[in-house]
Amino acid sequence: MKHRAFLLTSFLPSLMASALLCPAVVGQGPIKLAADATDAGRHILHARLAIPVNAGPLTLCYPKWIPGEHAPDGPIADLAGIKIKAGSKTVPWTRDAIDMFEIHCDVPAGAQTLDVELDFLMTTSQMFSAGASATSQLIVISWNQIILYPKGSLADTLQVQASLRLPPDWKFGTALPVKKQSGGQIEFAPVSLTQLVDSPVAAGKHFLRVALGNVDGLSHELDIVADSAAALEIKPEDETGYKNLVAETGALFGARHYRSYHFLYSLSDHIAHFGLEHHESSDDRVPEQTLTDDNLRKTEALLLPHEMTHSWNGKFRRPAEMIAKDFQEPIKTDLLWVYEGLTDYLTFVLTTRCGLWKPETYREHLARTAAQLDLRPGRAWRPLLDTTRAAQILYPSAGEWASWRRGVDFYDEGNLIWLDADVLIRTKTRGQKSLDDFCRAFFGGTNSAPAVVPYTFDQLIEALNGVAPEDWRKFFHDRVEAVEPRAPVGGIEGSGWKLVYKEEIPDLIKAMEAADKVVDLTYSIGMIVAEDGAIKDVLPGKPAAQAGIAPGMKLVAVNGRKWTPEILRESVKATKAQPMELLVENSDYFRNYRLEYRNGARYPHLERVPEKPDLLEKIVKPRGLRAQSASR
């Protein structure tokens, strides 16, 4: 209740202004939205809306700022076929000359409902809900793709009654409450616009529902859709791991803030791959063979723990500046190092606690993360805070020169920062307290239905001081706001380990290279090469860049021989005894580059410091009740 009062009080002036600009605000009753997914094979989603209105000028909005995407990236370019009628009369409309997400029309006298037809073209290769979302065998529906709503409406109070038509024999998963179903026609219960946009649907011909347990009267399930029946073959140890995940999140946070939870797991090579958090579900999209290919199983194991953690951190507790009255209002993302960074740290920990990873895999990933950030030259000019503030332009930025530009580093670097905080708490309290105690105090409480509780940086500091008094303001200032050429590896060093480099390639990096189809030589010559020879990135200051090689070029030969991943790796190893020369194509021109490098293969590892206690072992130790199965 406090949160709702906070919202209404804060936004009252802007709501009054919107009402003056748009007198034909929504009329009585919910918006009715009928979606038709029977054209999924052609990558088209059809929709019809019945919007209650009053006569007069009306502005309709298409959602711009999509929660969890941290950017004004609503896929407006793929909205097509817009037709508006009032009864039998066509209502002309025009797009706003400044805000592309607004359209204007005049509601004729006597009209109480506008009927809108539109299509959404699900063919793009963009990110998140703007990405490809349909094949001939499955579809993922993000309701923000097909909704228009009157400007000035509060998303929390505006009601929408949605329905969905699916192809014959398709099944679906969603957290949206179902009112009734007849064959492929589903009618959902009326919900707020906020809840609708927060409740995607995954549907397909090949569908598997895996029950993950009923905890505190709350059901948890894994709803899998795939492009083939064979892709649904989940291994027993993975099913056990996800059941353990439910137990481990309960043990970590101490309370749940949803009525049920659905992992919407989509397996396809023809849709965008990402994860997006929702309060009572998560939209998780991975390659088709993720459940059956061991490399993909290992590299994608983090996805579901990450998105589920967001149900507490990001959905239930959210930075106050990231809470908006609708989907048009901009948000400020300064605290993404908490929203995403803390989530990333807890993701690593939970993935290991629930058995989806072994402790050594956790350490391999931690070593890789620390090494990549420590070698990233862009940190010499760009503080972490700027990556959070610039998130909306960094998410779609190119991979070329990523190490110099920096990207959304608040994920990985946030991971290291919060490990540092956890180790500091454990050390100061002599093992009596940990970041787990902070999580229970800050994100827990008692079980509840979905709610949003805002917080500020000051409240975060206060909660941490309640667990372990410390100058937390300075702690975070030094790591988030200051330019620091070295990565924050204090948590690793304080936990009884140190970052070292060896010739042996860690198993996790092998799996990542296989899954991503690249050769990652970041830690030696400073270059990443795709399987077709394309040079994806180079690190300024490292041998490849010093020789004159740049992203966008293409590797042709190594030491006079046609390149292969094996030849390239062996040549790097051999640099201790002989120089290395690369033949590279650059815009139809060819040139040999001699690399001044003599250190052989180098890969990051964590090495124990025996005189210090092993806090990493304590951090990843399981807390919840575990099902019986072998773990990876």
Secondary structure, DSSP 8 states (H G I E B T S, - for coil): -HHHHHHHHHHHHHHHHHHHH-SS---SS-EEEEEE-TTGGGTEEEEEEEEE--SEEEEEE---S-TTT-SS---GGGEEEEEEEETTEE--EEE-SS-TTEEEEEE-TT--EEEEEEEEE---B-SGGGB--B-SSEEEE-GGGG--EETT--TTT-EEEEEEE--TT-EEEESS-EEEEETTEEEE--EEHHHHHT--EEEESEEEEEEEEEETTEEEEEEEEESSSGGG---HHHHHHHHHHHHHHHHHHS---SSEEEEEEEE-SSS--EEEE-SSEEEEEE-TTTTT-HHHHHHTTTHHHHHHHTTTBTTTEEEGGG--SSSSS----TTHHHHTHHHHHHHHHHHHHTTSS-HHHHHHHHHHHHHHHHT-GGGGT--HHHHHHTHHHHTT--STTHHHH--STTTHHHHHHHHHHHHHHHHHTTTS--HHHHHIIIIISS--SS--EEE-HHHHHHHHHHHS---HHHHHIIIIIS--SS---HHHHHTTEEEEEESS--HHHHHHHHHHTEEEETTTT-EEEETTSBEEEE-TTSHHHHHT--TT-EEEEETTEE--HHHHHHHHHGGGTS-EEEEEEETTEEEEEEE---S---EEEEEE-TTS--HHHHHTS--S---S----
